[in-house]
Amino acid sequence: MKRLTDRALTSGVLVVEFSHTVLERYKMQRVLHILERLTLVLVIAGISLSTLHQSSLGTLFLATPFRLHPLWHTDFLPLLFFIIILASLSDIRL
């Protein structure tokens, strides 16, 4: 159930973030104005959800060490996934 909720939240955030173009095209000014006021909150939610997702992937590899080569298995794996997220966020241009 948690996995379904995470996917629904992530998909919802993506739909709302990309709906700006559709709302402009069909001249829905009132909804567009509300969406523009919520943009910062939605961007923060999107970044938080993707960060949590990547960190949980690192934890999953710790729970199943037989699926990972011994060279790469370390207790710091979730931290390494989080560092990758920070590095990829530094490449985003606003």
C-alpha positions as CSV (number, residue, x, y, z in Angstrom):
1,M,0.0,0.0,0.0
2,K,2.8,2.4,0.8
3,R,4.4,1.8,-2.6
4,L,1.1,2.7,-4.3
5,T,0.7,5.8,-2.2
6,D,4.3,6.9,-3.2
7,R,3.6,6.4,-6.8
8,A,0.3,8.2,-6.6
9,L,1.9,11.2,-4.9
10,T,4.8,11.3,-7.3
11,S,2.5,11.1,-10.3
12,G,0.2,13.7,-8.9
13,V,3.1,16.2,-8.4
14,L,4.3,15.6,-11.9
15,V,0.9,16.1,-13.4
16,V,0.4,19.3,-11.6
17,E,3.9,20.6,-12.4
18,F,3.4,19.9,-16.1
19,S,-0.2,21.0,-16.3
20,H,0.9,24.7,-16.6
21,T,1.3,24.4,-20.4
22,V,-2.1,22.8,-20.9
23,L,-3.8,25.4,-18.7
24,E,-2.1,28.2,-20.7
25,R,-3.2,26.6,-24.0
26,Y,-6.9,26.4,-23.1
27,K,-6.8,29.9,-21.3
28,M,-7.9,28.7,-17.9
29,Q,-6.6,31.8,-16.1
30,R,-8.2,31.2,-12.7
31,V,-6.8,27.7,-12.3
32,L,-3.5,28.9,-13.7
33,H,-3.3,31.6,-11.1
34,I,-3.9,29.2,-8.3
35,L,-1.3,26.8,-9.7
36,E,1.3,29.5,-10.0
37,R,0.8,30.3,-6.3
38,L,1.4,26.7,-5.4
39,T,4.4,26.2,-7.7
40,L,7.0,26.5,-4.9
41,V,5.2,24.0,-2.7
42,L,4.9,21.6,-5.5
43,V,8.6,21.9,-6.5
44,I,9.6,21.2,-2.9
45,A,7.3,18.2,-2.7
46,G,8.7,16.8,-6.0
47,I,12.3,17.2,-4.8
48,S,11.5,15.6,-1.4
49,L,9.7,12.7,-3.0
50,S,12.5,11.9,-5.4
51,T,15.1,12.2,-2.6
52,L,13.2,9.9,-0.3
53,H,12.8,7.4,-3.2
54,Q,16.5,7.3,-3.9
55,S,17.4,7.0,-0.3
56,S,15.0,4.0,0.1
57,L,16.7,2.4,-2.9
58,G,20.0,2.5,-1.1
59,T,18.4,0.9,2.0
60,L,16.9,-1.8,-0.2
61,F,20.4,-2.8,-1.3
62,L,21.5,-3.0,2.3
63,A,18.6,-5.4,3.0
64,T,19.6,-7.7,0.2
65,P,23.4,-7.8,0.2
66,F,23.5,-10.9,-2.0
67,R,22.2,-8.9,-5.0
68,L,25.1,-6.4,-4.7
69,H,28.8,-7.2,-5.5
70,P,30.9,-7.4,-2.3
71,L,33.1,-4.5,-3.6
72,W,30.1,-2.1,-3.5
73,H,28.4,-3.3,-0.3
74,T,28.9,-0.8,2.5
75,D,26.7,0.4,5.4
76,F,27.0,3.9,4.0
77,L,25.0,2.9,0.9
78,P,21.9,5.1,1.7
79,L,24.2,8.0,2.4
80,L,25.9,7.5,-1.0
81,F,22.5,7.5,-2.7
82,F,21.6,10.7,-0.9
83,I,24.9,12.3,-2.0
84,I,24.1,11.3,-5.6
85,I,20.8,13.2,-5.3
86,L,22.5,16.3,-4.0
87,A,25.0,16.2,-6.9
88,S,22.2,15.8,-9.4
89,L,20.2,18.7,-7.8
90,S,23.2,21.0,-8.2
91,D,22.9,20.4,-12.0
92,I,19.3,21.8,-12.0
93,R,19.0,25.3,-13.4
94,L,16.0,27.3,-12.3
